[in-house]
Amino acid sequence: MKRVLLIHGDPGNGKSTLAKILKDQYFFNTVPVDDVYVDFILNKFHSLHFEALNRYIAPHYFWIREYHEYIRKDLGRDPIDDWHEHLLTTIKELSNLYDDLVVEGFLLYDCKDQIENALPKGVKTFQVYVKDREYTVQDKIVVPEQIAALGKASG
């Protein structure tokens, strides 16, 4: 069975730490959304890219969200719609390759439900919210071992 864990929460709360635990201890493949975003901006909206973007992803994204209508008029396409489609396509492609996939990043906040609903029926999707290094699934506090077992017969 294929599983995708969507790990989301505000910056600096432990999403990447959880992803690393799941990768190192439970052999999940990981997708850092920040890396996907920087690559997306560089290749699809190069004029909006700058050298230190990887350190300012959240403010950059908020700026793009605020001015996306202006950018759409200027460039002829909507960067938010394009970003969501790009991220969804990336996750779909990787979920075809790997049975256990962790997608982690703040930028899931406005598209995690859309992604969950758009993944193929054979893919079980779970949202994990991280705040202050505490992990929540469906309003229940869990530990990494429980997260790794989500969707398994014994979980």
C-alpha positions in Angstrom: 0.0 0.0 0.0 1.2 3.5 -0.9 1.3 6.2 1.8 1.9 9.9 1.7 2.4 11.8 4.9 1.8 15.6 4.6 3.7 17.2 7.4 2.8 20.8 7.9 3.1 23.6 10.4 4.7 27.0 10.9 8.4 27.5 10.2 10.8 26.4 12.9 8.4 23.9 14.7 10.1 20.6 13.8 8.7 19.5 10.4 12.1 18.7 9.0 13.2 17.0 12.2 10.2 14.7 12.0 10.9 14.0 8.3 14.5 13.1 9.1 13.3 10.7 11.9 10.9 9.0 9.5 13.6 8.8 6.8 16.4 7.5 9.1 14.4 5.2 11.4 11.4 4.1 9.2 12.9 4.3 5.7 10.4 6.8 4.3 11.4 8.8 1.2 11.2 12.6 1.8 10.3 15.6 -0.2 11.3 18.9 1.3 8.7 21.3 0.0 11.1 24.2 0.4 13.5 22.6 -2.2 10.6 22.0 -4.6 9.5 25.6 -4.2 13.0 27.1 -4.9 13.4 25.0 -7.9 9.9 25.9 -9.2 10.5 29.6 -8.8 14.0 29.4 -10.4 12.7 27.4 -13.4 9.1 28.7 -13.9 9.2 32.3 -12.5 12.8 33.1 -12.8 12.2 36.9 -12.5 10.8 36.3 -9.0 13.9 34.3 -7.9 16.8 35.7 -5.9 20.0 34.1 -4.6 18.9 33.8 -0.9 15.4 32.6 -1.6 15.9 29.4 0.3 16.2 31.4 3.5 13.1 33.5 2.9 10.6 31.1 1.5 7.6 32.0 3.7 7.8 35.8 3.3 8.5 35.3 -0.5 5.4 33.1 -0.8 3.2 35.5 1.2 4.4 38.3 -1.1 3.5 36.3 -4.2 0.1 35.4 -2.7 -0.6 39.1 -2.0 0.4 40.2 -5.5 -0.4 37.1 -7.5 -3.2 38.8 -9.5 -0.7 41.5 -10.5 1.9 38.9 -11.4 -0.7 36.9 -13.4 -1.5 40.0 -15.4 2.1 40.8 -15.9 3.3 37.3 -16.8 0.2 35.8 -18.2 -0.2 33.0 -15.6 -1.0 32.7 -11.9 2.0 31.7 -9.8 -0.1 30.3 -7.0 -2.2 28.0 -9.3 1.0 27.0 -11.1 2.8 26.3 -7.8 -0.1 24.2 -6.5 -0.2 22.2 -9.7 3.5 21.7 -9.8 3.6 20.5 -6.2 0.7 18.1 -6.8 2.4 16.7 -9.9 5.7 16.3 -8.1 3.9 14.4 -5.2 1.9 12.2 -7.6 5.1 11.3 -9.6 7.0 10.4 -6.4 4.1 8.5 -4.9 4.2 6.3 -8.0 7.9 5.5 -7.3 7.8 5.1 -3.5 5.4 3.3 -1.2 6.2 5.5 1.8 6.6 9.2 1.1 6.9 12.1 3.5 6.2 15.6 2.1 7.1 18.3 4.6 6.9 22.0 4.5 5.2 25.1 5.6 4.0 25.8 2.0 1.5 22.9 2.3 -0.7 25.1 4.5 -2.9 26.4 1.7 -3.0 23.2 -0.5 -2.7 20.2 1.8 -6.4 19.3 1.5 -6.4 19.8 -2.3 -3.4 17.5 -2.5 -4.9 14.9 -0.3 -8.1 14.9 -2.4 -6.3 14.8 -5.7 -4.0 11.8 -5.0 -5.1 8.5 -6.6 -7.4 6.3 -4.6 -4.7 3.7 -4.0 -2.7 6.2 -2.1 -3.4 6.6 1.6 -2.8 10.2 2.8 -2.3 11.4 6.3 -1.9 15.0 7.5 0.5 15.5 10.4 0.5 18.9 12.0 3.7 20.0 13.9 3.8 22.7 16.5 6.6 23.1 19.1 8.0 19.7 18.2 4.6 18.0 19.1 2.9 16.0 16.4 -0.8 15.8 15.9 -2.9 13.6 13.6 -6.6 14.2 13.5 -6.5 16.2 16.8 -4.6 13.4 18.6 -1.0 13.9 19.8 1.2 11.1 18.4 4.9 10.1 18.4 7.0 9.2 15.4 6.5 5.5 15.8 2.7 6.0 15.6 3.1 8.2 12.6 5.3 5.6 10.8 2.5 3.0 11.5 -0.3 5.1 10.0 -2.3 3.1 7.5 -0.6 -0.2 8.4 -2.8 -3.1 9.4 -1.6 -2.8 13.0 -1.8 1.1 13.0 
